Amino acid sequence: MRDVQVVELDNGPGGAGAVWRQGWMPGRDPRDAEAGDRDPAPSERRHQGNARRARLRPLIPCAGRVGPAVVFLYSHDTFGLGHLRRNLAIAERLLEAGQFSVHLLTGSPVIAQWRLPSGLHVHPLPPVVKTGAETYAAREAGHSFGLVKGYRAALILTLALRYRPDIFLVDHAPAGMNGEILPTLAMMRRDLPDTRVMLGLRDILDSPDTVRATWAEQEILPLLEQAYDDILVYGSRKLFDVVDAYGIAGETAARVRYCGHVVAADLLRPDAEEGTPCWSAARAAGRKVVLVTAGGGGDGFALMEAYLHGLSRMAPGACHSVIVTGPLMSVDQRAALTATAAGREDIDLVDYITDPLPSLRAADLVIAMAGYNTSAEPIAARKRTILVPRPAPRAEQRLRAHLLARLGLVRAIEQGPDLADRLAREIPAALAAPPPSSVAWAQLDLNGAERVAAHLATAIEARSAASGIAGEFA
């Protein structure tokens, strides 16, 4: 993996249309008009739509495609780093397969600083921030959310028309951020009927009752039925049954595929390079290392503040603490943590790291919130873990933490006024306890990225086979 450079810029606000490229995509320029493109007659469109809904239409390649199949990964990235890291894990596997040209459409505000897989095409979207369960605002002060959303929606639509993706894989939000991909989904059904549209869904979204109510209000189940060919669940059915929990039924339920949890490939490779952790071995001075992380850090201050107060109630020198505040923590909150940790040689404060894997491997104990990635990655690295889930606005993290605790894979502590005291008790106990057994670790299927790549490869092979049959009988 290596850093990317900006080689193309659109003139959208804030450089939002910037495209980072690495590598070369063979075939002609996708901006050129496809030979033989035409607008199908209304009767043809109706036939195409009916065939698609009945799952009878064969999967065939986009007309005139030369070179690798084009895959769009849409990641709205309105909060934290989970969506970005999940999509990068999938992108890396797709690029390793050698048969895909992968484009990431992302709203992450830190994408320019992230280390990306070689060959990945990145199309940044203007960043927005989640302000409530279903509410958003422009991340840059003074910018109108309505204008930012309109630009994002137009950019996504334009990119889809320009590159004509063979596969459009949407992360987490079936309608996109605040419905921004609905125009693109409608256009694909009408003008790009050969594009296979897939939804990648993390297993736990919120309490089942809340998800059902939200989906009913936003008409998500009809959208899944009409707009999506496949629903890929990034989890295991035996751990959390998405179909049953969220009321997915009938033909839509038949399109659901459980892939396992998605984590970075290097976490699963015993021969992967170890790398250098984000702390100095000399400062650790032989003490056991506790790594504290909250992903992007936008809501990690309460955990980290309680952790620092908990340390003062533990025996001096019990451990060496490495606190990764994250790139999305506010300047004021980071300054407050720095002031609290002042004078402590057994504490390292790190702003953020773009490759957390070496630090995960080297830590003796991980303390994290219970986001999708921050839960799965320590388990993939087989580390003792204490999860402290976010209490609001969603029940997602609490449900995940307690599910993993029941499997014996982590310890779970709820946030509350006594969090510092509970951490002071749990940390020494966790460091002294043996790690879970290999049987316990095996309960969490972590091969999601590989299965997603395999599913996409199967879809492309089906298109090629269908195209060959069509040509033979033409």
C-alpha positions as CSV (number, residue, x, y, z in Angstrom):
1,M,0.0,0.0,0.0
2,R,1.2,3.5,-0.7
3,D,0.0,7.1,-0.5
4,V,-1.9,8.6,-3.4
5,Q,-1.6,11.8,-5.3
6,V,-4.3,14.1,-6.7
7,V,-4.1,13.9,-10.5
8,E,-7.5,15.2,-11.5
9,L,-9.7,17.9,-10.1
10,D,-13.3,18.9,-10.9
11,N,-14.4,22.4,-10.1
12,G,-16.9,21.5,-7.5
13,P,-17.0,23.3,-4.1
14,G,-14.0,22.5,-1.9
15,G,-12.4,20.3,-4.6
16,A,-15.1,17.8,-3.8
17,G,-14.8,16.3,-7.3
18,A,-11.2,15.4,-6.8
19,V,-10.1,12.1,-8.1
20,W,-7.1,10.3,-6.7
21,R,-5.8,7.6,-9.0
22,Q,-3.1,4.9,-8.8
23,G,-2.4,2.4,-11.5
24,W,-3.8,2.2,-15.0
25,M,-7.2,1.0,-16.0
26,P,-7.0,-0.7,-19.4
27,G,-9.6,-0.2,-22.1
28,R,-10.7,3.0,-23.7
29,D,-11.7,6.2,-22.0
30,P,-15.0,5.6,-20.2
31,R,-16.0,9.2,-21.0
32,D,-16.3,8.2,-24.7
33,A,-19.8,7.4,-25.7
34,E,-20.6,3.7,-25.9
35,A,-21.1,2.5,-29.5
36,G,-24.6,1.5,-30.1
37,D,-26.1,3.2,-27.0
38,R,-29.7,4.0,-27.4
39,D,-32.7,4.9,-25.2
40,P,-35.0,1.8,-25.1
41,A,-38.6,2.1,-26.0
42,P,-41.1,2.3,-23.2
43,S,-42.3,-1.3,-23.8
44,E,-38.7,-2.5,-23.6
45,R,-38.1,-0.6,-20.4
46,R,-41.2,-2.2,-18.9
47,H,-40.0,-5.6,-20.0
48,Q,-36.6,-5.0,-18.5
49,G,-38.0,-3.9,-15.2
50,N,-40.4,-6.8,-14.9
51,A,-37.7,-9.3,-15.7
52,R,-35.4,-7.7,-13.2
53,R,-38.0,-7.9,-10.4
54,A,-38.8,-11.5,-11.3
55,R,-35.0,-12.3,-11.1
56,L,-35.3,-13.7,-14.6
57,R,-32.9,-11.4,-16.5
58,P,-29.5,-12.9,-17.1
59,L,-26.5,-11.0,-15.8
60,I,-24.7,-9.7,-18.9
61,P,-21.8,-7.2,-19.3
62,C,-22.3,-3.6,-19.9
63,A,-22.4,-3.0,-23.6
64,G,-19.0,-2.6,-25.2
65,R,-17.0,-2.9,-21.9
66,V,-13.3,-3.5,-22.5
67,G,-10.9,-4.3,-19.7
68,P,-11.7,-5.1,-16.1
69,A,-15.2,-4.8,-14.6
70,V,-15.9,-1.4,-13.0
71,V,-17.0,-1.5,-9.4
72,F,-18.4,1.5,-7.5
73,L,-18.2,1.4,-3.7
74,Y,-20.4,4.1,-2.3
75,S,-19.6,5.1,1.3
76,H,-21.5,8.1,2.7
77,D,-19.1,8.5,5.7
78,T,-21.1,10.9,7.8
79,F,-19.6,9.9,11.2
80,G,-16.4,8.1,12.3
81,L,-14.1,5.9,10.2
82,G,-16.0,2.6,10.1
83,H,-17.5,2.9,6.7
84,L,-14.2,4.0,5.1
85,R,-12.2,1.2,6.7
86,R,-14.8,-1.4,5.8
87,N,-14.8,-0.3,2.2
88,L,-11.1,-0.1,2.0
89,A,-10.9,-3.7,3.2
90,I,-13.3,-4.8,0.4
91,A,-11.5,-2.6,-2.2
92,E,-8.1,-4.3,-1.3
93,R,-9.5,-7.8,-1.8
94,L,-11.2,-6.7,-5.1
95,L,-7.9,-5.2,-6.4
96,E,-6.0,-8.3,-5.4
97,A,-8.3,-10.4,-7.6
98,G,-7.0,-8.5,-10.6
99,Q,-10.3,-8.4,-12.5
100,F,-11.9,-5.2,-11.2
101,S,-11.4,-1.5,-11.6
102,V,-12.5,-0.2,-8.2
103,H,-13.9,3.3,-7.6
104,L,-14.5,4.6,-4.0
105,L,-17.1,7.4,-3.6
106,T,-16.5,8.6,-0.1
107,G,-17.6,11.5,2.1
108,S,-14.8,10.9,4.6
109,P,-13.1,14.2,5.6
110,V,-9.7,12.4,6.2
111,I,-9.5,10.4,2.9
112,A,-6.6,12.5,1.6
113,Q,-4.4,11.5,4.6
114,W,-5.3,7.8,4.5
115,R,-3.1,5.1,3.1
116,L,-5.0,3.4,0.3
117,P,-4.7,0.2,-1.8
118,S,-2.6,0.7,-4.9
119,G,-4.8,1.0,-8.0
120,L,-7.9,2.5,-6.2
121,H,-9.7,5.4,-7.8
122,V,-11.1,7.7,-5.1
123,H,-13.9,10.3,-5.8
124,P,-14.3,12.5,-2.7
125,L,-17.8,13.8,-1.8
126,P,-18.2,17.1,0.2
127,P,-18.1,16.0,3.8
128,V,-21.2,16.2,6.0
129,V,-21.6,15.4,9.7
130,K,-24.4,13.5,11.5
131,T,-26.1,15.7,14.1
132,G,-28.8,13.2,15.2
133,A,-30.2,9.8,14.4
134,E,-31.4,10.9,11.0
135,T,-30.2,14.5,10.7
136,Y,-27.1,16.0,9.0
137,A,-25.3,19.2,8.5
138,A,-22.5,20.4,6.2
139,R,-19.1,19.8,8.0
140,E,-17.7,23.1,6.8
141,A,-19.2,26.1,8.8
142,G,-21.3,28.4,6.8
143,H,-22.1,25.9,4.0
144,S,-25.7,25.1,3.2
145,F,-26.5,21.4,3.8
146,G,-29.1,21.5,1.0
147,L,-26.5,22.8,-1.5
148,V,-23.9,20.3,-0.3
149,K,-26.4,17.4,-0.5
150,G,-27.5,18.5,-4.0
151,Y,-23.9,18.6,-5.2
152,R,-23.1,15.2,-3.7
153,A,-26.2,13.7,-5.4
154,A,-25.3,15.3,-8.7
155,L,-21.7,14.2,-8.5
156,I,-22.7,10.6,-7.8
157,L,-25.2,10.6,-10.7
158,T,-22.6,12.1,-13.1
159,L,-19.9,9.6,-12.1
160,A,-22.3,6.7,-12.6
161,L,-23.2,7.9,-16.1
162,R,-19.5,8.5,-16.9
163,Y,-18.1,5.2,-15.8
164,R,-21.2,3.0,-16.3
165,P,-20.3,0.6,-13.4
166,D,-20.9,-3.1,-13.8
167,I,-21.5,-3.3,-10.0
168,F,-22.7,-0.6,-7.6
169,L,-22.1,-1.6,-4.0
170,V,-23.8,0.7,-1.5
171,D,-22.5,0.7,2.1
172,H,-25.0,0.6,4.9
173,A,-27.6,3.2,3.8
174,P,-30.0,1.9,1.1
175,A,-31.1,5.4,0.1
176,G,-27.7,7.0,0.8
177,M,-27.1,9.9,3.1
178,N,-30.5,11.6,3.4
179,G,-31.7,9.9,0.2
180,E,-28.8,11.3,-1.9
181,I,-28.4,8.2,-4.1
182,L,-32.1,7.8,-5.0
183,P,-31.7,9.6,-8.3
184,T,-28.7,7.4,-9.2
185,L,-30.6,4.2,-8.3
186,A,-33.6,5.3,-10.4
187,M,-31.3,6.2,-13.3
188,M,-29.6,2.8,-13.2
189,R,-32.9,1.0,-13.4
190,R,-33.9,3.0,-16.4
191,D,-30.6,3.7,-18.3
192,L,-28.1,1.2,-16.9
193,P,-30.2,-1.9,-16.6
194,D,-27.1,-4.1,-16.7
195,T,-25.5,-2.6,-13.6
196,R,-25.9,-5.0,-10.7
197,V,-26.9,-3.0,-7.6
198,M,-25.9,-4.4,-4.2
199,L,-26.4,-3.3,-0.6
200,G,-23.6,-4.0,1.9
201,L,-25.3,-4.1,5.3
202,R,-23.5,-4.3,8.6
203,D,-25.4,-6.8,10.8
204,I,-26.5,-4.6,13.7
205,L,-27.9,-1.2,12.8
206,D,-30.0,-0.4,15.9
207,S,-32.6,-2.2,18.0
208,P,-34.9,-4.2,15.7
209,D,-38.0,-2.2,16.6
210,T,-36.2,1.1,15.8
211,V,-34.9,-0.2,12.5
212,R,-38.4,-1.5,11.5
213,A,-40.0,1.8,12.4
214,T,-37.3,3.8,10.5
215,W,-37.5,1.6,7.5
216,A,-41.2,1.9,7.4
217,E,-41.1,5.7,7.6
218,Q,-38.4,5.9,4.8
219,E,-40.0,3.1,2.7
220,I,-36.8,1.1,2.7
221,L,-38.3,-2.4,2.2
222,P,-39.9,-1.4,-1.1
223,L,-36.6,0.2,-2.1
224,L,-34.8,-3.0,-1.4
225,E,-37.3,-4.9,-3.5
226,Q,-37.2,-2.6,-6.4
227,A,-33.6,-1.2,-6.5
228,Y,-31.3,-3.9,-5.2
229,D,-30.3,-7.2,-6.8
230,D,-28.3,-8.4,-3.8
231,I,-28.1,-7.7,-0.1
232,L,-24.7,-8.7,1.4
233,V,-24.8,-8.8,5.2
234,Y,-21.4,-8.2,6.8
235,G,-22.0,-10.6,9.6
236,S,-23.2,-14.1,10.5
237,R,-26.8,-15.3,10.6
238,K,-26.2,-17.5,13.6
239,L,-25.0,-14.4,15.6
240,F,-27.6,-11.9,14.3
241,D,-30.4,-12.8,11.9
242,V,-31.0,-9.6,9.9
243,V,-33.8,-11.0,7.9
244,D,-35.9,-11.9,11.0
245,A,-34.8,-8.8,13.0
246,Y,-35.7,-6.2,10.4
247,G,-38.7,-7.8,8.8
248,I,-37.2,-8.6,5.4
249,A,-39.5,-11.1,3.7
250,G,-40.4,-12.8,0.5
251,E,-38.3,-12.3,-2.7
252,T,-36.2,-9.7,-1.0
253,A,-35.2,-12.1,1.8
254,A,-34.0,-14.6,-0.9
255,R,-31.5,-12.1,-2.1
256,V,-29.8,-11.8,1.3
257,R,-26.3,-13.3,1.6
258,Y,-24.4,-13.5,4.9
259,C,-20.7,-12.9,4.2
260,G,-19.1,-12.8,7.7
261,H,-17.5,-9.7,9.3
262,V,-15.3,-7.5,7.2
263,V,-11.8,-6.7,8.5
264,A,-8.5,-5.8,6.8
265,A,-6.8,-8.7,5.1
266,D,-3.5,-8.3,6.9
267,L,-5.2,-9.1,10.2
268,L,-6.0,-12.6,9.0
269,R,-2.6,-13.3,7.4
270,P,-0.1,-15.0,9.7
271,D,2.8,-14.0,7.4
272,A,1.8,-10.3,7.2
273,E,4.5,-7.8,8.1
274,E,4.4,-6.9,11.7
275,G,5.1,-3.1,11.2
276,T,5.9,-0.6,14.0
277,P,3.3,0.2,16.7
278,C,2.5,3.9,17.4
279,W,4.4,3.9,20.7
280,S,8.0,3.7,21.8
281,A,9.2,0.4,23.3
282,A,11.6,2.4,25.4
283,R,8.8,4.5,26.9
284,A,6.8,1.3,27.6
285,A,9.8,0.0,29.5
286,G,8.6,-3.6,29.6
287,R,5.2,-2.8,31.0
288,K,2.1,-4.3,29.4
289,V,0.6,-2.0,26.8
290,V,-3.1,-0.9,26.9
291,L,-4.3,0.6,23.6
292,V,-7.3,2.8,24.0
293,T,-9.2,3.8,20.8
294,A,-12.5,5.1,19.7
295,G,-12.2,4.8,15.9
296,G,-12.5,8.3,14.5
297,G,-12.8,9.8,17.9
298,G,-15.8,12.0,17.4
299,D,-17.6,10.6,20.4
300,G,-14.6,9.0,22.3
301,F,-13.9,11.8,24.8
302,A,-16.0,10.4,27.6
303,L,-14.3,7.0,27.4
304,M,-10.8,8.4,27.3
305,E,-11.4,10.9,30.1
306,A,-12.8,8.1,32.3
307,Y,-9.8,5.9,31.4
308,L,-7.4,8.6,32.5
309,H,-9.2,9.1,35.8
310,G,-9.3,5.3,36.3
311,L,-5.5,5.1,35.9
312,S,-5.1,7.3,38.9
313,R,-6.9,4.7,41.0
314,M,-4.6,1.9,39.9
315,A,-1.2,0.9,41.2
316,P,1.5,3.1,39.6
317,G,3.3,1.4,36.7
318,A,0.6,-1.2,36.3
319,C,0.6,-0.7,32.5
320,H,1.7,1.6,29.7
321,S,-1.2,3.5,28.2
322,V,-1.5,4.5,24.5
323,I,-4.5,6.6,23.8
324,V,-5.4,7.2,20.1
325,T,-7.8,10.1,20.2
326,G,-8.7,9.9,16.5
327,P,-8.8,12.5,13.7
328,L,-12.4,13.6,14.3
329,M,-12.0,14.5,18.0
330,S,-12.4,18.2,18.6
331,V,-9.3,20.4,19.4
332,D,-10.7,21.4,22.8
333,Q,-11.4,17.7,23.8
334,R,-7.9,16.7,22.8
335,A,-6.4,19.6,24.7
336,A,-8.4,18.5,27.8
337,L,-7.0,15.0,27.6
338,T,-3.5,16.3,27.1
339,A,-3.8,18.4,30.3
340,T,-5.1,15.5,32.3
341,A,-2.3,13.2,31.1
342,A,0.4,15.9,31.7
343,G,3.4,14.7,33.6
344,R,2.6,11.0,33.2
345,E,5.5,9.1,31.5
346,D,3.4,5.9,31.3
347,I,0.9,7.6,29.0
348,D,1.2,8.3,25.2
349,L,-1.4,10.4,23.5
350,V,-1.5,9.9,19.7
351,D,-3.7,12.0,17.5
352,Y,-4.5,9.3,15.0
353,I,-2.9,6.5,13.0
354,T,-3.7,5.5,9.4
355,D,-2.6,1.9,9.9
356,P,-3.9,0.6,13.2
357,L,-2.9,-3.0,12.6
358,P,0.7,-3.0,13.9
359,S,-0.5,-1.3,17.1
360,L,-3.3,-3.8,17.6
361,R,-1.0,-6.7,17.2
362,A,1.5,-5.3,19.7
363,A,-0.9,-4.3,22.4
364,D,-1.6,-6.6,25.4
365,L,-5.1,-5.2,26.0
366,V,-7.4,-3.1,23.8
367,I,-10.1,-0.8,25.2
368,A,-12.5,0.5,22.6
369,M,-16.0,1.6,21.9
370,A,-18.2,-1.0,20.2
371,G,-18.3,0.2,16.6
372,Y,-18.3,-2.4,13.9
373,N,-14.6,-2.1,13.1
374,T,-13.3,-1.3,16.6
375,S,-15.0,-4.5,17.8
376,A,-14.1,-6.9,15.1
377,E,-10.4,-5.8,14.6
378,P,-9.2,-6.6,18.1
379,I,-11.0,-10.0,17.8
380,A,-9.3,-10.6,14.5
381,A,-6.0,-9.8,16.1
382,R,-6.9,-12.2,19.0
383,K,-6.5,-9.5,21.7
384,R,-7.9,-9.2,25.2
385,T,-10.6,-6.5,24.8
386,I,-12.8,-4.3,26.9
387,L,-15.7,-2.7,24.9
388,V,-17.3,0.4,26.2
389,P,-20.3,1.0,23.9
390,R,-21.7,4.4,23.0
391,P,-25.0,4.8,24.9
392,A,-26.8,6.9,22.2
393,P,-28.3,7.8,19.8
394,R,-28.5,4.2,18.6
395,A,-28.6,0.9,20.5
396,E,-26.2,-0.7,18.0
397,Q,-23.0,-0.6,20.0
398,R,-24.7,-1.8,23.2
399,L,-26.2,-4.7,21.4
400,R,-22.9,-5.6,19.7
401,A,-20.8,-5.4,22.9
402,H,-23.2,-7.6,24.9
403,L,-23.5,-10.1,22.1
404,L,-19.7,-10.5,21.8
405,A,-19.4,-10.6,25.6
406,R,-21.9,-13.5,25.8
407,L,-19.6,-15.4,23.4
408,G,-16.7,-14.9,25.8
409,L,-14.7,-12.8,23.2
410,V,-14.7,-9.5,25.1
411,R,-15.6,-7.8,28.4
412,A,-18.3,-5.2,28.1
413,I,-18.8,-2.1,30.4
414,E,-21.6,0.4,30.0
415,Q,-20.8,4.1,30.1
416,G,-22.0,5.8,33.3
417,P,-20.9,8.0,36.2
418,D,-18.9,5.0,37.7
419,L,-17.0,4.2,34.5
420,A,-13.6,5.3,35.8
421,D,-14.0,3.0,38.9
422,R,-15.2,0.1,36.8
423,L,-12.2,0.5,34.4
424,A,-9.8,0.6,37.3
425,R,-11.2,-2.8,38.4
426,E,-11.5,-4.4,35.0
427,I,-8.1,-3.5,33.5
428,P,-5.9,-5.4,36.0
429,A,-8.3,-8.4,35.8
430,A,-8.3,-8.4,32.0
431,L,-4.5,-8.2,31.9
432,A,-4.1,-11.1,34.3
433,A,-6.7,-13.3,32.7
434,P,-5.9,-15.8,29.9
435,P,-7.1,-14.9,26.4
436,P,-10.1,-16.6,25.0
437,S,-9.6,-20.1,23.6
438,S,-9.2,-20.8,19.9
439,V,-12.7,-22.3,19.9
440,A,-14.1,-19.1,21.3
441,W,-12.3,-17.0,18.7
442,A,-13.6,-19.2,15.9
443,Q,-17.2,-18.2,16.7
444,L,-16.8,-14.9,14.8
445,D,-16.6,-15.4,11.1
446,L,-14.1,-12.8,9.8
447,N,-13.8,-13.7,6.1
448,G,-16.4,-11.1,5.0
449,A,-14.1,-9.1,2.6
450,E,-13.0,-12.3,0.8
451,R,-16.6,-13.5,0.4
452,V,-17.8,-10.1,-0.9
453,A,-15.0,-10.2,-3.5
454,A,-15.9,-13.8,-4.4
455,H,-19.6,-12.9,-4.8
456,L,-18.7,-10.0,-7.1
457,A,-16.4,-12.2,-9.1
458,T,-19.2,-14.8,-9.5
459,A,-21.5,-12.1,-10.7
460,I,-19.0,-10.9,-13.3
461,E,-18.3,-14.5,-14.5
462,A,-22.1,-15.0,-14.9
463,R,-22.2,-11.9,-17.1
464,S,-19.3,-13.2,-19.2
465,A,-21.0,-16.6,-19.6
466,A,-24.3,-15.0,-20.5
467,S,-22.5,-12.7,-23.0
468,G,-20.8,-15.7,-24.7
469,I,-24.1,-17.5,-25.0
470,A,-25.8,-14.5,-26.4
471,G,-23.0,-14.0,-29.0
472,E,-23.1,-17.7,-30.0
473,F,-26.8,-17.5,-30.8
474,A,-26.8,-14.0,-32.3
